[in-house]
Amino acid sequence: MLNGSLFWGEEIFLATDVSRQAAIARGIELQQRLEASSHPVLRRTGTKAKAKTLFREIQSYLLNASDQKLIQEPPHEIYSQLRLTPLKDGLFDLSVGDTRNFKRDPQLPHFTRQDGGWFDFQLLIRETSAGLEILAYDFELRLLDHSQISFVRFDVNPPDHQNEAKALRAHLHLNVDDDGMAVPAPLLSPFEVFDLFIHGIRSMGRIRRVDRPLS
């Protein structure tokens, strides 16, 4: 990207270029704009730029949700299920339980909405002398059998992942995993995702009338 214009080799791709290369170039620029406008929680400096601080904030959010009966798990389960694991090179894993729930097993640790929908998550965090950054995450909400969709997942891949070149580093899955379709998504803070999982992403209770006139 140069001076706000999109380049592919020596060509400038205008909005009217419908080629796949132009679409990917525009998508990559969109990713960059969304990342630049994302919540400061994703990239912190100062005294709060610690993995333990973010861990405690997420823990507090979930404890408040439990106190207000927005999730079913009592406080002692939140304390036992939420983990912060040091890795190497200043990396941390912040997760629900110790096992990635690829098979959506309800017996593994998770948090449950009052309507029975349940979710878990994992974040990859980097802590350096310059600050803190959430490098990658996945948050998945599973819905009940009578729902229109069975699960929603927000993913952000680590920098330089192959999806970055496809304009899909941050993406959304609806009912399909990596072998299916992924839709570009904004980079959300953990608390923005929790708001969606706890208060949103549920049936609106409305039925579209197909016989309604246009005017």
Buried (B, 14 or more C-beta within 10 A) or exposed (E): EEEEEBEEEEEEBEEEBEEEEBEBBBBBBBBEEBBEEBBEBBBBEEEEBBBEBBBEBBBEBBBEBBEEEBBBBEEEBBEEBBBBEEEEEBBBBBBBBEEEBEEEEEEBBBBBBEEBBBBBBBBBBBBEEEBBBBBBBBBBBBBEEEBEEBBBBBBBBBEEBEBBEBBBBBBBBBEEEEEEEBEBBBBBBBEBBBBBBBEEBBEEEEEEEEEEEEE
